[in-house]
Amino acid sequence: MNKFVQEAIETLGKQLLAEACGVSQNAVSKWLNGGAISLENALRIEKATKGKVKAEDISPEFSHLLSRT
């Protein structure tokens, strides 16, 4: 389970998270269970949670693309 997706769901609810990302609730469930999350959707989750959940935490493979200084 992706604990960061879980945190986003707890913050927004599955329906609002899905709407914020332009995906179905089924897609969010797949992310929760380890499905791949695009950089674009990781950034959407970060924005929707107002930074509570960071894109690089959701998808660490993109951390090198996100310069945070």
N, C-alpha and C positions, 0 to 999 in steps of 0.2 A: 504494500500500500504506500502511496506517495503521501507522506505526512504533510507536505506543504499544500498539496491540493486539498487534503482534508481540512487544513486550517482555513483555506479560502472558502470552502463550502460552509464551514462553521461560521465564518464571517458574513457571507452573503446569502447563503442558501444555494442549493444546486441550480434552481431555475434562474436566479439572477446572475449567477456565475456563467451559466450557459449563454444567457442573453448578452452579457457583457463581451463574451468571446465570439458571438455569432455562430455558436455550435449547438447541437442538441444536448439534452441532459444525458443521453446515452453516451455521447462523446466524453462528457465530464466523468461519468462512471468509469469509462475505459482509462482515462488519465489516472483516476484514483487507484485503479488496480494495476498500474504500471505501464499503461500505454504511452507511446511517445507523444510529447508535447512540442509543438513548433516554437521557435523563438518568438514569432509573432503572438502566439497565444500566451506564452509565458509573460510577455510584456503586457498583454491585455489583462491578465490576472493581476499583475503587480499594480497596474493603474486602477483596476476595479476595487482592489483592496486598499487603495490609497497608500501603497508601499508596505503594508503590514506583511505581505508575502512577496518576497523578492524573486524576480525572474531567474536569477542565477541559482537560487535555492531550488526552484521548481525543476529547472533543467540545467544542472551544473556543466553539461557539455558546451553550453553557450557562454560561460563566464568569461572566457578570453575575448569575446566580442563586445562585452559590456564594460567599458572603461568607467569605473566609478572612483573619482578622486575628490 
